[in-house]
Amino acid sequence: MVGVDHPHAVVLTAGLVEAGATGIGWIDTSGDAGTAFAAWFPDLPATTLDAALAADPDLVVIAAVPATRARLAVAAMHAGADVLVAKPGVTDLVGLAEVESARAATGRRWWVGFTEHFASRAMMRADAVVASGRIGTVRHVLGIGPHRRGPGRPAWFTDPARSGSMIADLASHQIHHACRLLGTTDLTVLAARTTASVDGTHPPVLGEVLLEGGGGSAYVRVDWLTPDGLPAWGDVRLMITGDSGTVEVRSNCDPGGRPGSDHVIVVDAGGVEHVDCASDPLTWAETVIGDVHRGSEGLISTAHSLDVTRLALGAAAMAGR
């Protein structure tokens, strides 16, 4: 585990360890988050990047400060490892080009771990509903990814030079959804914008993106406006509209409705169904381990990861203009 600055470090490490992976160690690249991570994984030793890469790892997992992720991924690939990186995989086009060059030179895989998809039972169940043909051909995807900024986040979260823009970061999840559900990464960004904070002293608090392609379109909204009263870090939702039905995902909570998380609501010609996903297995980590050993890309492909990242960066640039 290289870099433990984002909570995704815990999610990714825990999933892989529980699925049977053996950890070489973890590296605190900033000196800010090591104590908390060590408490989660007391049996996983702290190490250095040089020592970890010298141990010939099969997979390097990266959740460092986003602006450093491209450099770390390049080093890992040149050391012979595949890479699983928390989103955003990179923060600018220079970093993306460096990753693509390393991938071409080494033949290693570079995967973005979109945890709002792979680590969500509701999202995975929604995939199965769409794949069954129950709602017909997908025509529109609405992805909403609100977050609570909160007082406990480190300073780099609000520094675009280190974290990347909110669209390149937060909205990459929803752009990933749009690409996979519309069946193509060949999407066009029609519009993108951000809304500044009221007092103007913080980075933007809301971002929006409009895309089209694959015979449909998508609208993305992300924000830092989750109120303190919500019993989750954000009311993440995905609405998939097909030509014969809809699927709505309420990943983290259902305000004013059912308790708990992982809600899926399907509407088709037969009526309305609430799907209980609470007992569904999460298999992303087993799939990643299998991909590493087989040289396959069953969970997510490098090409998809690169394309989604390029779209997110392009939308961020458009919003900046």
C-alpha positions as CSV (number, residue, x, y, z in Angstrom):
1,M,0.0,0.0,0.0
2,V,1.7,3.2,-1.2
3,G,0.3,6.3,0.4
4,V,-2.5,6.1,3.0
5,D,-3.6,9.7,2.8
6,H,-7.2,8.9,1.6
7,P,-9.7,6.7,3.4
8,H,-9.8,4.6,0.2
9,A,-6.5,3.2,1.4
10,V,-8.4,1.3,4.2
11,V,-11.2,0.1,1.8
12,L,-8.8,-1.2,-0.8
13,T,-6.4,-2.8,1.6
14,A,-9.1,-4.4,3.7
15,G,-10.8,-5.9,0.6
16,L,-7.6,-7.4,-0.8
17,V,-6.4,-8.8,2.5
18,E,-9.8,-10.4,3.2
19,A,-9.7,-11.9,-0.3
20,G,-6.4,-13.6,0.5
21,A,-3.8,-11.2,-0.7
22,T,-0.5,-11.0,1.3
23,G,0.6,-7.5,2.1
24,I,4.3,-6.6,1.8
25,G,3.8,-3.4,3.8
26,W,2.5,0.1,3.7
27,I,4.2,3.4,3.0
28,D,3.2,6.8,4.5
29,T,4.2,9.2,1.7
30,S,3.1,12.4,3.5
31,G,3.6,11.7,7.2
32,D,0.0,12.7,8.0
33,A,-2.1,9.5,8.0
34,G,0.1,6.6,9.1
35,T,-1.1,6.4,12.7
36,A,-4.7,5.9,11.7
37,F,-3.8,3.3,9.0
38,A,-1.6,1.4,11.3
39,A,-4.4,1.0,13.8
40,W,-6.5,-0.6,11.1
41,F,-3.8,-3.0,10.0
42,P,-1.4,-3.7,13.0
43,D,0.1,-6.8,11.3
44,L,1.1,-4.9,8.2
45,P,4.5,-3.4,8.6
46,A,5.5,0.1,7.6
47,T,8.2,0.2,4.9
48,T,9.8,2.4,2.2
49,L,9.0,2.6,-1.5
50,D,12.4,1.3,-2.5
51,A,12.1,-1.7,-0.1
52,A,8.6,-2.5,-1.2
53,L,9.5,-2.4,-4.9
54,A,12.6,-4.4,-4.3
55,A,10.4,-7.2,-2.8
56,D,9.0,-7.7,-6.3
57,P,5.3,-7.1,-5.6
58,D,2.6,-8.4,-8.0
59,L,0.3,-5.4,-7.3
60,V,0.9,-1.9,-5.9
61,V,-2.0,-0.1,-4.4
62,I,-1.8,3.7,-4.3
63,A,-3.9,6.1,-2.2
64,A,-1.3,8.8,-1.7
65,V,-2.0,12.6,-2.2
66,P,-3.5,12.6,-5.7
67,A,-0.8,14.8,-7.3
68,T,1.8,12.2,-6.5
69,R,-0.1,9.2,-7.8
70,A,1.2,9.3,-11.4
71,R,4.8,9.3,-10.3
72,L,4.3,6.4,-7.9
73,A,2.4,4.4,-10.5
74,V,5.1,4.9,-13.0
75,A,7.7,3.7,-10.5
76,A,5.6,0.6,-9.7
77,M,5.1,-0.4,-13.3
78,H,8.8,-0.1,-14.1
79,A,9.4,-2.3,-11.1
80,G,7.2,-5.0,-12.8
81,A,4.0,-4.5,-10.8
82,D,0.4,-3.9,-11.8
83,V,-1.2,-0.9,-10.2
84,L,-4.5,-0.3,-8.5
85,V,-4.9,3.4,-7.8
86,A,-7.6,5.2,-5.9
87,K,-9.4,7.9,-7.9
88,P,-8.4,10.3,-9.2
89,G,-5.6,8.2,-10.8
90,V,-3.9,11.4,-12.0
91,T,-4.6,15.1,-11.6
92,D,-3.5,16.4,-15.0
93,L,-2.7,15.5,-18.6
94,V,1.0,15.4,-17.9
95,G,0.5,12.7,-15.3
96,L,-1.8,10.8,-17.7
97,A,0.8,10.9,-20.4
98,E,3.5,9.6,-18.0
99,V,1.2,6.7,-17.0
100,E,0.4,5.8,-20.6
101,S,4.1,5.9,-21.5
102,A,5.0,3.6,-18.6
103,R,2.2,1.2,-19.5
104,A,3.4,1.0,-23.1
105,A,7.0,0.5,-22.1
106,T,6.3,-2.2,-19.4
107,G,3.1,-3.9,-20.4
108,R,1.8,-3.6,-16.9
109,R,-1.8,-2.8,-16.1
110,W,-3.1,0.4,-14.5
111,W,-6.5,0.3,-12.9
112,V,-8.5,3.0,-11.2
113,G,-10.4,1.5,-8.2
114,F,-13.8,3.1,-8.5
115,T,-15.0,2.1,-5.0
116,E,-18.4,3.8,-5.4
117,H,-19.0,1.1,-8.0
118,F,-17.0,-2.0,-7.0
119,A,-17.5,-1.7,-3.2
120,S,-21.2,-1.0,-3.4
121,R,-23.6,-3.9,-3.3
122,A,-26.4,-1.8,-4.7
123,M,-24.3,-0.6,-7.7
124,M,-23.3,-4.2,-8.5
125,R,-26.9,-5.4,-8.3
126,A,-28.0,-2.6,-10.6
127,D,-25.5,-3.8,-13.1
128,A,-27.1,-7.2,-13.0
129,V,-30.6,-5.8,-13.5
130,V,-29.4,-3.8,-16.6
131,A,-27.5,-6.8,-18.0
132,S,-30.6,-8.9,-17.7
133,G,-32.4,-6.6,-20.2
134,R,-35.2,-5.8,-17.8
135,I,-35.1,-2.0,-18.5
136,G,-34.2,-2.3,-22.2
137,T,-31.4,-0.2,-23.8
138,V,-29.9,2.4,-21.5
139,R,-30.7,5.9,-22.8
140,H,-29.8,8.2,-19.9
141,V,-27.6,8.0,-16.8
142,L,-28.0,10.4,-13.9
143,G,-25.1,10.2,-11.4
144,I,-25.1,12.3,-8.2
145,G,-22.1,12.2,-5.9
146,P,-22.5,14.6,-2.9
147,H,-19.8,14.6,-0.2
148,R,-19.5,16.2,3.2
149,R,-16.4,18.3,3.4
150,G,-16.2,18.1,7.2
151,P,-13.5,19.5,9.6
152,G,-11.4,16.4,9.7
153,R,-10.1,16.4,6.1
154,P,-6.4,17.3,5.6
155,A,-5.4,20.6,3.9
156,W,-4.6,19.0,0.6
157,F,-8.3,18.2,0.1
158,T,-8.9,21.9,-0.6
159,D,-5.8,22.5,-2.6
160,P,-6.5,21.9,-6.3
161,A,-2.8,21.7,-7.0
162,R,-2.5,18.6,-4.8
163,S,-6.0,17.1,-5.0
164,G,-7.0,18.0,-8.6
165,S,-10.2,19.7,-9.5
166,M,-13.5,18.4,-8.0
167,I,-14.7,17.3,-11.4
168,A,-11.5,15.3,-12.2
169,D,-11.7,13.8,-8.7
170,L,-15.3,13.3,-7.5
171,A,-17.0,13.2,-10.9
172,S,-14.7,10.5,-12.2
173,H,-16.9,8.0,-10.4
174,Q,-20.0,9.2,-12.2
175,I,-18.3,9.5,-15.6
176,H,-17.2,5.9,-15.1
177,H,-20.8,4.9,-14.5
178,A,-21.9,6.8,-17.7
179,C,-19.3,5.1,-19.8
180,R,-20.0,1.5,-18.7
181,L,-23.8,1.9,-18.7
182,L,-23.9,3.6,-22.1
183,G,-21.5,0.9,-23.4
184,T,-18.7,3.2,-24.6
185,T,-15.9,5.5,-23.4
186,D,-16.3,7.4,-26.7
187,L,-18.4,10.1,-25.0
188,T,-18.4,13.8,-25.8
189,V,-18.4,16.4,-23.0
190,L,-21.1,18.9,-24.0
191,A,-20.9,21.1,-21.0
192,A,-19.1,21.4,-17.6
193,R,-19.2,24.0,-14.9
194,T,-18.4,24.5,-11.3
195,T,-20.1,26.7,-8.7
196,A,-17.9,28.8,-6.3
197,S,-18.3,28.8,-2.6
198,V,-20.5,31.6,-1.3
199,D,-17.6,33.5,0.4
200,G,-15.2,32.8,-2.4
201,T,-12.5,31.6,0.0
202,H,-12.7,27.9,-0.8
203,P,-12.5,25.8,-4.0
204,P,-15.8,25.2,-5.9
205,V,-18.5,23.5,-3.9
206,L,-20.5,22.0,-6.8
207,G,-19.7,20.6,-10.3
208,E,-21.8,19.5,-13.2
209,V,-21.0,17.7,-16.4
210,L,-23.2,16.8,-19.4
211,L,-22.1,14.0,-21.8
212,E,-23.5,12.2,-24.8
213,G,-22.6,9.1,-26.8
214,G,-23.4,5.5,-27.1
215,G,-27.0,6.3,-28.2
216,G,-27.7,8.2,-25.0
217,S,-26.6,10.9,-22.6
218,A,-25.6,11.5,-19.0
219,Y,-25.7,14.2,-16.4
220,V,-23.3,14.3,-13.5
221,R,-23.5,16.4,-10.4
222,V,-21.0,16.3,-7.5
223,D,-20.8,18.7,-4.5
224,W,-19.4,19.4,-1.1
225,L,-22.8,20.3,0.3
226,T,-23.9,17.3,2.4
227,P,-25.6,18.6,5.5
228,D,-24.4,17.4,8.9
229,G,-27.7,15.8,9.7
230,L,-27.4,13.1,7.0
231,P,-26.3,9.7,8.5
232,A,-23.7,9.2,5.8
233,W,-20.9,11.1,4.1
234,G,-23.2,11.6,1.0
235,D,-26.5,10.7,-0.5
236,V,-25.0,9.0,-3.5
237,R,-27.5,8.1,-6.2
238,L,-27.6,6.7,-9.7
239,M,-30.6,6.7,-12.0
240,I,-30.5,4.5,-15.1
241,T,-33.2,5.1,-17.6
242,G,-33.8,2.5,-20.3
243,D,-36.4,2.5,-23.0
244,S,-38.6,0.0,-21.0
245,G,-37.8,0.8,-17.4
246,T,-35.6,2.5,-14.8
247,V,-33.2,1.5,-12.0
248,E,-32.4,3.8,-9.2
249,V,-29.5,3.2,-6.8
250,R,-29.4,4.8,-3.4
251,S,-26.0,3.6,-2.2
252,N,-25.4,5.1,1.3
253,C,-28.9,5.9,2.7
254,D,-32.5,6.4,1.8
255,P,-33.5,9.7,3.6
256,G,-37.0,9.5,4.9
257,G,-37.4,5.9,3.7
258,R,-36.0,2.5,4.5
259,P,-33.1,2.2,7.0
260,G,-29.6,1.1,6.1
261,S,-27.8,1.3,2.8
262,D,-27.6,-0.4,-0.6
263,H,-31.1,0.3,-1.9
264,V,-32.1,-0.5,-5.5
265,I,-35.5,0.4,-6.9
266,V,-36.6,-1.0,-10.3
267,V,-39.6,0.2,-12.2
268,D,-40.8,-1.5,-15.4
269,A,-44.0,-2.6,-17.1
270,G,-44.7,-4.9,-14.2
271,G,-44.6,-2.3,-11.5
272,V,-42.2,-1.1,-8.8
273,E,-39.7,-3.4,-6.9
274,H,-37.4,-2.6,-4.0
275,V,-34.4,-4.9,-4.2
276,D,-32.7,-5.9,-1.0
277,C,-28.9,-6.1,-1.6
278,A,-27.8,-6.4,2.0
279,S,-26.6,-10.0,1.7
280,D,-25.1,-9.7,-1.8
281,P,-21.4,-10.6,-1.8
282,L,-18.7,-8.1,-2.8
283,T,-16.2,-9.8,-5.1
284,W,-14.1,-7.0,-6.6
285,A,-11.0,-7.9,-4.5
286,E,-11.1,-11.6,-5.5
287,T,-11.5,-10.5,-9.2
288,V,-8.4,-8.2,-8.9
289,I,-6.3,-11.0,-7.4
290,G,-7.4,-13.3,-10.2
291,D,-6.6,-10.6,-12.8
292,V,-3.1,-10.1,-11.4
293,H,-2.4,-13.9,-11.5
294,R,-4.0,-14.6,-14.9
295,G,-2.9,-11.4,-16.6
296,S,-6.6,-10.6,-17.3
297,E,-8.8,-7.6,-16.8
298,G,-12.1,-8.9,-15.5
299,L,-12.9,-6.1,-13.1
300,I,-11.8,-3.1,-15.1
301,S,-9.5,-2.6,-18.0
302,T,-6.5,-0.3,-18.3
303,A,-8.0,1.2,-21.5
304,H,-11.3,2.1,-19.6
305,S,-9.4,3.5,-16.7
306,L,-7.4,5.8,-19.0
307,D,-10.4,6.8,-21.1
308,V,-12.5,7.7,-18.0
309,T,-9.6,9.7,-16.6
310,R,-9.1,11.6,-19.9
311,L,-12.8,12.4,-20.0
312,A,-12.8,13.7,-16.4
313,L,-9.7,15.8,-17.0
314,G,-11.3,17.2,-20.2
315,A,-14.5,18.1,-18.3
316,A,-12.5,19.7,-15.6
317,A,-10.6,21.8,-18.1
318,M,-13.9,22.9,-19.7
319,A,-15.3,23.9,-16.4
320,G,-12.2,25.9,-15.7
321,R,-12.7,27.9,-18.9
